[in-house]
Amino acid sequence: MSKPLKQIHLAAHFPGVNNTTVWSDPAAGSQIDFSSFVHLARTAERAKFDFLFLAEGLRLREQGGQIYDLDVVGRPDTFTVLAALAAVTDRLGLAGTINSTFNEPYEVARQFASLDHLSAGRAAWNVVTSWDEFTGQNFRRGGFLAEKDRYERAKQFLTAAQVLFDSWRGDEILADKESGAFLAGPDVGRFQHRVSQFDIAGQFNVPRSPQGRPVIFQAGDSEEGREFAASSADAIFSRYGTLEAGRAFYTDVKDRLARYGRSRDELLILPAATFVLGDTDADAQEKAALIRRQQVSGQTAIKFLEQLWNRDLSDHDPDGPLPEIDPLVGENTIAKGRASVRMNRDPLDVARQWRELAAAKNLSTREVIIEVTGRQSFIGTPAKVAEALNEFVQTDAGDGFILAPHLTPGGIDEFADTVVPLLQERGVFRSEYEGTTLRDHLGLAAPRNQSENRAEERAAS
């Protein structure tokens, strides 16, 4: 008996100003005008995507104390944008990245519960931690939290938010006009949650929302991040876009679910993916090479180089060879706490690999950076890209994709018009929305109210 076809999940990532976008392209529009958000959202909804995804930018990014265009800048407030988009869309899910390092559970729970109400059940929360020392200066002295401390706070933060979401069962509003009774009792929304990071008690003032709780996303790849996702998330924003790496990550995370009493279909794995389409495969490859050179300017290449070498290389020629000197190794990094710095656990070994790559292919510094920083893309004709996307999902390298276009706001227009119909013809992507909530789109069951679970446990004991 043949294995049934998996349905592909698709989402659109709104691109900011960073090294994956080409803001200088004549076809690029504003990164901040509301019309840009509306265009991307309506295109995604027209194509029947599951959701739109917003990243987070809490401060202009810097390196060595100076601002640069290598990372997200000019990001409007997430909740403001998503609430506005709820009014101009009907079915598209609305996913926002809100960090647990510098916010408080009551505030965030109230905002997401409100968004879920305003959108009739389409809210999602990408729970992240913030690592940059300079970002921390916006909120408190001391900069950033160590990785272990950040994940502990994130786990306690999410649990606290869930206590608040579940403080309303959903049947408390009577609104009986004859008797004049609006609420079932005076204790609705009452909560108490005391743990090491949070000591809160009171009454939550937003009734239970259509989804009960927002869909929970997580984006960490460390051991702590994978365990956090397996225990608590509904979906993972993965960075593994190749078949081999995707299958390994997929198997690893899905195998962790059983220890938390969860089945494999309770957690979706959605890698980030880019794409370049062309009339022929050769045409697409040529366009992809041009886009990569636009994305990695000489200035951008030097910034990436400094993150590994951990020293000022502003005088280095990006079109020349890699530096002959070795990286500086130590705790005092050029961008303290940054993920792109922490990923290079052994800078000397990574530098050795880059030099071997440069020698083998006769690459300049900029060309090396283009190769080693390139996110896996699907490149080719619409038919080839549709086939590759389907193979990725059907062979359990992922459950779908969060597409990150290189242009704002029209970056997914061509994909929606050419690739989506081919996936629909294969029977692996919806032609119409079958439900109204984001949980419906993702095939996720409604969450059980934790307060009811605790009541049943007390009754059973």
N, C-alpha and C positions, 0 to 999 in steps of 0.2 A: 504493500500500500504506500503510495507516494505521500511525502510530507506536504501538508497544506501550505500554500503560499502565505508568507508573512506580509502584512500591510506595512508600507513604509510611512514613517512619520517625517514631516517636513516643517521647518520653522525658518523664519527670516530674521537674521541678525542685523539690527540697524547699525551701520558703520559710523564711527566717529572720525576724528582726524588722527590717524596713526599710520604705522608702517605697513598696514594691509590695505589701506585705501589709496586712491589716486585723486586727491582733492584738486590737483592742477589740471586734470583732464577737461577739455572743453565741454564734455557732457555732464560733468559733476555739478551738483547744486549745493545749496546751503546744508551745513551740518546741524543747524539749530532752528531754522524756520519751521514752524509747525506744518507748513505745506509739504515739507520733505517727509516728515513722519506720516502724514496722511497718505501720501503717494505710496510709500512702501507698504503700509498697513493694508490699504485697499487692494493693492496688487496681490499681496499674500492671501487676502481673504477671497479675492476673485479666483485664485488658483486652489482654494480650499486647503491652505496650509493649516497646521495645528495652532501655531502661535507666532507672535512677534516677540523678539528677545531684545532687551536693552541691557547693555553693560553698565558699569558704574565708573564715574570719574569724580572723586571727591576733591581733587585739587589738580592744578596744572602740574604735569609731570616735570621732573627736573633730574639732572645728573651733574654731580660736581657743583651743586648750587646754582645751576643755570637751567632755565626753561628751554625746552626744545619740542619739536613736532613728532617725536618718535612714538608717543603714546596718546591715549585719548585726552582731548582738551575740549573745553567749551561744552561739556555735557549738561543739558538742562536737568532739573530735578526729575527723578524717575516717576514719582507718583503723580506729579502734575501732568507729565506727558501721557502716561497710561490712562489717567482719568479722562483726559481730553479725547484720547483715541477711543475710549469706550463709547463716546457719544457719536462717533462717525463710523463705527463698525458694528456688526451684529453677532458674528459667530467666532471671530478670530480670538484666540487666547492672547492674554497680555502678561508677559513675563518680565519681571523687573529684578535687577541685581541690587540687593540691599545688604550691607555688611553687618556683621554681628560684633565687630570690635569696638565701634564708636557710637552705636545706637543703644536704645533701651527696649526691652521686650514689649512693654505696654504701648509705647508709641508705634512701633512697627506693626504689632498685631492689630491695633486700631486702624492703621492706614490700609493694611491688606484686607481686613474684614470689610472696610468701607469700599475699597476697589472691587471686591467680589460682589457686593451688593449693587454698585453702580453699573457693573458690566453683566449682571445676571449670571454670575458664576464662571467668569473667564480668567480669574487672577492666578498668577504663579509667582513664587518667590525663589530666586536663586540665592541661596544662603552662602555668603562668602566671608572670608576673614581679610583684614587689611594688613599689609606687611610693611609698607613703605614708611620709613622714619619721618620723612617730611610731611606725609599725609597726617600722621599722628599729631604733629604740631598744630594742626587746625583744631584739634579737639581736646588735647590734654598734654601736659608735660610728660616727658619720658619717651616720646616717639612711638615705638612699636612694641608689640608683645612677641615673645619668643614663640616659635611654631607650636610647641606643645601647649603653651598657655592659650594661644589663639584658638586651637581646636577644642580645648576644654571649655572655654567661654562660649564657643559656637554651639556645642552640644547642649550646654545648660541654657543658652539663649533660646534655641529652638524648642526645647522642652517647656520653658516658661511661656513662650508664645502659644504653644499648643494648649497649655492649661487655660490661657485666656480665651482662645478660640472656643474651647469646650466648656467654658463657664456658662454658656447658654446651650440648652438642649435643643431648642427650636420650637417648643410649644408654649412658651411663656407669655406670648402676646395674645391676649384674649380679645381686646378691642370690642367689648360687648357694649353697644350703644344703649341698650335698654337698662342694663344694670349700672352702667357707668364704670365698669371695671376694665382697665386697660391691661394690667399685668396680673399674672397668676399669683403673685406674692411679692413681698418686699425684698426678698433675698436673691432676686435674679442676677446673674452675672457675678455672684460672689466668688472670690478666689483667695487662695493663700498658697504661696510657694516660697519655701525657704531652703536655699542651697548656698554653696560657698560664694557664687558670683552674684546671686540675686536674692534679696529678701523683700518680697513684695506681697501686699495683701490689699484687698479692696473689692470693688465691683466694676466689672468690665461694662462699658456703656454702648457696645455695638452688638445687637442681637445676632444669633447664629446666621451665617451667610449661606447663600445657595449651595456652595460646595462643602460647607462645614469648615473646611480649612483650605487655604490656597494650595495648589500643587507645589510640592517642594522640589527644587532643583539644587544640585551641589556640583561644584566644579573642581574640587581638589583631586590631585593625583598621588599624593603621598600615601604611605601606609595608613596614617591617621585619617586622611581624606577618604580613602576607599572604605574604611570601616565605618566612618560617619555616614557615608552614602548608603552602605548596605543596611545600616540600622535604622536610618531615618528618612532617606530621600525617596521621591517618586521617580526621579530621572537624574541622570548624570550628563553634564556638559563635558564630553570627553575631548581630549586633544589627539587621540589616536585615529589617524585617517587612512592608514595603509591596511591592507587585508591582514597581513601577518600580525602586526602590532595590535590591530583592532580585535582580532580573534583572541589573542592572549589576554588583553584587558577585559574583554567581554566575559571570557570564561572565569577569570580570576574574581571579578566582582560578583558575578551571578552565583558563583560557588559559595560566597560568603553569606548569602541571604538566609540559608537554612538555619544557621546558628541564631538568627533573630526571629525564627518562626515565620519567615516570609517565603513565598513561592517565587519562582524565577520571573513570572510575568508581572510582579508587583514593582519592578524597577526597570525603567527604560534607559538604554544607553544611546546617547545622541552625540556623535562626534561633530566637531566644527568642520566645515568643508568649504572650500572655494571651488569655483568652476570657471572655465573659459570655453565658450562655444564658437564654432566656426562652420563655414560651409563645407570644409573638408578638414580632416585631422591635421594636415600640414598647416592649413590656415590657422587653426586653433592654437597649434604649438607656437607659431610665429607670434600671434597675439599675446600668448601667455608669457613668452620671453620678454616682449616689450613691456608688459605690465609689471613684471618683476623688476626690471631696470627702473621703471617709474617709482615703484614702491621703495626701492633701496637706493636712495641718492648717495652721493659720496659722503655727505654729512651724516646721513643715517648709518652708513657702513662704519664710520669712525665711532659713533656712539655705541654700536653693538660691539665693536672691537674693544673699546674701553671697559665694557662690562666684564669681559673675560680677562683682559690684561690688568685691570684694576690700577690703571695709571693714566695720566693725561697724555693722550695721543693726538691732540688737536693739530699738531704740525705734521702728522703722518700723511703721506700721499695715498689716498684710497685706490688710486689706479696703479700703485706700485706693489711690491711684494709685502707679505706679512712682516711684522717687526722681527728683527733678529733677537732682541732681548726677550726674556721670558716674562710671563705674568707675575705680578706681585701676589704672594699667597699670605693670607692672614684674615683676621676678624674684621679689620677696618676696610670695608669694601667701598668702592666709589659710589655705590647707590645702596646704602644699607637697608637690608631687609627685602630687596626686590627679588621677585621670583626668577627673573631672567639671570640674576647673579647667583642665587642659591642653587639653581639647576646644575651649574657647573661645579659639582662636588670636588673634582680634581682638575683645577685650571691648567696645570702643567700637562696633564694627559690630553685634555681637550685641545690645547694649543698644538701638541704633537700631531694629533689627528688632522687638524686643520692644515698644518704644514705638509703632511703627507698628501692630502687632497690637492693642495695647491701645486705641489711638485708633479703629481700624476697627471693633472689636467692643465698645467701651465696657467694657473688662475691668479689674477690680481687680488688684492685685499677685498675690494668691493665684490668681485665675482665669487670669492669664497663665502662672504656673508650672504650673498644671494642664494647660494646653494644650501648653506647650513641653517638658514632661517626660514626657508620656504615651507609654508604649510602645504600638506598634501592637497593637490587639486585634481578635479576631474576635468580633463581637457580633451576636446574632440567635437565631433558632430553631435547634435542632440541625440541621435540614435545611440551613438557610442557611450555618451554620458549616462543615458537612461539605463543601458545595459550594465554599466559599471556600478551605478548606484544600487540597482536591483541585486547584483551578485553580492555586494557588500552586506546587504541586509539578509538575503536568503541563506548565506553561509555563516551567519551569526558573528559578524564582525561589528555589528551595531543594530539598532532598531530603527534608525532613521538619521536625519542630518539637520544641523543648524547651519544654514547657508549664510556665509559671510561674503557678500558681494564687494567688489572693489570700487564701485561707484555709488554715490548717494545722489538722488533717491531712486534712480531707475535701474539699479543693479540687478534686480531679479526679474525685470520685465520679460526679457528674452527667454529665460528659463521657464517662466510661467506659461509663455505662449508656445514653446516648442518641446520642452522636456516633459512637463507635466502631462500633456495629452498622451505621450508615448507610455508613461507609467500607468495611466488609466487604461490604455489599451491592453496592457499586460495583466490587468486585474490586480495590481499591487498598490494602487492609490485611489482614494475615494473620488467620485464624481460629484457628490453632494455631501454636505454635513448631515450626519444621521442623528446627532444630538445637539444640545444647546450649550453645554458647559465644556470647559477645557478637559475635565476628567473624562467626559464622553468621547472627545476627540482622541485622547490618548489611551482609551480602553482601561482606565483605572477605576476601581470601585470607590464608592463614597467612603470616607474614613469613618471608622467607628468612634463615637464620642468616648473619650478616655474617662470622663467622669462616670459614665454608665458602666464601663469596665471595672472601675474601682468599686462601685456600688455592688456589682455582682460578686466581686471577690470577697467583699466584707460579708455579704449574705451567705456565701458558700462556707465561710470560715465559722 
